[in-house]
């Protein structure tokens, strides 16, 4: 997985989600995760926000790993 092939720097999280896809309820692929954004209303500020789906995966993985360490 070199930068030349995928176009990602060594610090870019999207290199880890390059093969991830968004699925519907019957597991049909819709789009590559790295091409998707989530638009939502923040329940605290009530403002519209937009975030890359790959960023949400990064936060999920990091939070899950942090919880595992704290349980040890």
C-alpha positions, 0 to 999 in steps of 0.5 A, a space after each residue: 500500500 504505497 502512497 503512489 498507488 493509493 494516493 494517501 499519505 502515511 498519516 491519512 486514515 482513509 488508506 485503511 478504509 479504501 476497500 470499505 463500502 456502504 451497504 443497505 439492509 440486504 448487503 448490496 453495495 452502494 458506494 465506497 466509504 471514502 467517497 461518502 459524507 454524512 450530513 446531520 443535525 447536531 443534537 447539541 447545537 442544532 446546526 447542520 454538520 457534515 463529516 467524512 464517513 471514513 472519519 466516523 470509522 476512525 473515531 469508532 475504532 479508536 473509541 473501541 480500542 480505548 475502552 478495551 484498554 481501560 477494561 484490562 
